[in-house]
Amino acid sequence: MSEVIATLKKDYIYNLMIKGKRQDGRGFKDFRDIKLETNVISKAEGSAKVTLGDTQVIVGVKLQTGTPFPDSQDEGVIITNLELNPIASPEFEPGPPREEAIEMARVVDRGIRESGAIDIKKLCITVGESVWIVFIDVHVLNDDGNVIDASCLAAIAALMTAIVPNEQQGIGTNVPLAMREIPVGVTIAKIGSKLMVDPSLDEEAVCETKLTVVSSSDGSVAGMQKMGSAPFTEAEVLEAIDMAREKAAELRELYLEELVKRE
Amino acid sequence: MSDKPEKLITDDGLRLDGRHADEIRPMKIEIGVLSRADGSCYLEWGRNKILVGVFGPREVHPRRSQRADTAVIRYKYNMASFSVEDRARPGPSRRSIEISKVSREAFEPVIMAELFPKTAIDIFVEVLQADAGTRTAAINASSIALADAGIPMKGLVTSCAFGKVDGQIVLDLNKEEDNYGEADFPVAMTQDGEITLLQMDGNLTPDEIRKGFELIKKGCKEILEIQQAVLRKKFETPVEEPEAEASEEAEGSEAEVVETEPSLEYAPEAAAVEEIIEETEELSEETVEACALNEEAPECEKLEEIIKDAEAEIVEGESIEGAIEAESEEEVEKEAFEEEADFEAAFEASFEEVSEPEEIEEPELEETEEETEFEPEVEEFAEEKIQPEEETQPEEEAEIEEAASEETFESESEIESEAESRKEAPAEQTVEEPEEEKCKGPWKVVKDPSESGSRGENDE
């Protein structure tokens, strides 16, 4: 986000970075502490709350029946929305979503959709008539930087713990939402010529550009988005991709794989 | 919506529209198509039809969005409701808002917004017909429209996408490939190859991404050439002036070539580029001589000075005499090669002495009477033929091809077209030659009707 930051602080962060240090003492490849809770909202079919440093994000997954898109008659529908709640930052205002919110929602959506995380064929109730629509709603509760990674993590965790409420529609018993893949998004921030993961709020204000890479468990890349005005070089992009894949594998192993077992 | 074709790439490696994996769709660019906009561009790329208008720098509304230190760049990508198969709902969609944001960011590094504080630069993109790759097409068109509006930029932005189709990495997806392919990877880059837009969806391994980047660089290079050709055609058109200015400008352009590309130094291919610059300098000098040769006019004093400088290096009149007599290429060569040091001087001197129009020049004189500024160039090509350049030429071309940096394009096309005319074109044809060179390949550069005359065709 475009937080205002003192020039002095900006210089401080920048100079630290040159020395290979970060404001909070982390290494360039270290995430802040992550806490992941699932099933935090019982009314939702699936939910998760992620705390990343002081950033807090909550994701609720709701399933409703609806008609499929004409070009994919036997597939369920995924709709992702991201709310930059005014409660999360003095910068945020109520009203229609800002560009950043739309962009982040679409990046979260892209990772889930393109990696084939949800088996959408199994969400078909009657071909061409009725399918499950999966609403993934991301609520940002506190913005302390790197909302996008927290959102990706919370969204996939919420989906992995979601159930398909068949009973509610009278079409059989409730089953877990069929998942095929665990995409994890990792954002690499570029400050000067250095690349680092998980930028804090101040670092986000200093960095001019970020690259979010969503990767699948086989290490392939399912979605990417460059955000911010400064350019990347090709070598930096390739380096960032490798960095992101490595971190994604770590996060997947630490926080998400246990959710698979739970099913 | 049509069903998925069985194969998107045929057995012989061609795509559904007959392209190779590394080929872009044909692109047509028209510049200055809107009279009310400060800059505008109409671009067709395959079946995409994009119209871009640029306004500004102008006052910002609402006022609170203005910035005290820089111009606000606003980019609005909009799809016409009739641009796609199923009618699109008019107005901004989430997709178009996202595209607007990333496209704006693609231009922020190149537009020198700090020169216009408290203003706005508005870029409005209308997608009239969409056929995959509209955001990349829109960026290419916006680049031209911004240049047309005279907005200072550090360079052009070019954009192109690669994707994966039937497991193969291909450049510039068309609609079918976009719909049924496995990945789409749009990129925008500056002339230095810095990536200003990067998005991706689908499924790619890092190796595939590396491979894709190579294709992207090739595609962007081709697009940049098209863009530059269009801009040159519009902005290098000479103002009709007395011949005195013309010759002065010929000198001025020599300096310009060097000055306007300072960033070349930083490119990894700086060495190659420098060579090209040197070459251009040499050429310009010859241009000047050519002018002197042709006109015998008093305003060519400057040129004569240069020639005199050169003459100072001559050891004796012997080689001059020889050169004067030498009417044919071969003879000049023989004479000139006798002594390396003497060669240049002899060569130049020969031109000076041969002030009476020769056979070679006669058609030029008539043809170029109106084209004051280009006269030198035309002559130059004629002269060039006499110069024994054959040995250096292939080397130079090879170097240029190796230089992958987009920076070199401008110089490259100059040199290439000159080389072209040197090698094969008789003097009479050189007027058309450079332009034809540009029009080769899968694209066609649309000629601005207002400038379709012969004027400005040979303005390399």
Chai-1 contact restraints between the chains, C-beta under 6 A:
chainA,res_idxA,chainB,res_idxB,connection_type,confidence,min_distance_angstrom,max_distance_angstrom,comment,restraint_id
A,D71,B,M1,contact,1.0,0.0,6.0,A-B,restraint_1
A,E99,B,I97,contact,1.0,0.0,6.0,A-B,restraint_2
A,E99,B,K101,contact,1.0,0.0,6.0,A-B,restraint_3
A,I102,B,R94,contact,1.0,0.0,6.0,A-B,restraint_4
A,I102,B,I97,contact,1.0,0.0,6.0,A-B,restraint_5
A,I102,B,E98,contact,1.0,0.0,6.0,A-B,restraint_6
A,E103,B,E98,contact,1.0,0.0,6.0,A-B,restraint_7
A,E103,B,K101,contact,1.0,0.0,6.0,A-B,restraint_8
A,R106,B,E98,contact,1.0,0.0,6.0,A-B,restraint_9
A,R110,B,D201,contact,1.0,0.0,6.0,A-B,restraint_10
A,E114,B,D201,contact,1.0,0.0,6.0,A-B,restraint_11
A,E114,B,G202,contact,1.0,0.0,6.0,A-B,restraint_12
A,S220,B,N203,contact,1.0,0.0,6.0,A-B,restraint_13
A,S220,B,T205,contact,1.0,0.0,6.0,A-B,restraint_14
A,V221,B,L204,contact,1.0,0.0,6.0,A-B,restraint_15
A,A222,B,N203,contact,1.0,0.0,6.0,A-B,restraint_16
A,G223,B,M200,contact,1.0,0.0,6.0,A-B,restraint_17
A,G223,B,D201,contact,1.0,0.0,6.0,A-B,restraint_18
A,M224,B,M200,contact,1.0,0.0,6.0,A-B,restraint_19
A,Q225,B,Q199,contact,1.0,0.0,6.0,A-B,restraint_20
A,K226,B,L198,contact,1.0,0.0,6.0,A-B,restraint_21
A,S229,B,E105,contact,1.0,0.0,6.0,A-B,restraint_22
A,S229,B,E108,contact,1.0,0.0,6.0,A-B,restraint_23
A,P231,B,P109,contact,1.0,0.0,6.0,A-B,restraint_24
A,P231,B,E194,contact,1.0,0.0,6.0,A-B,restraint_25
A,P231,B,I195,contact,1.0,0.0,6.0,A-B,restraint_26
A,P231,B,T196,contact,1.0,0.0,6.0,A-B,restraint_27
A,F232,B,I195,contact,1.0,0.0,6.0,A-B,restraint_28
A,T233,B,E194,contact,1.0,0.0,6.0,A-B,restraint_29
A,E234,B,F213,contact,1.0,0.0,6.0,A-B,restraint_30
A,I241,B,P206,contact,1.0,0.0,6.0,A-B,restraint_31
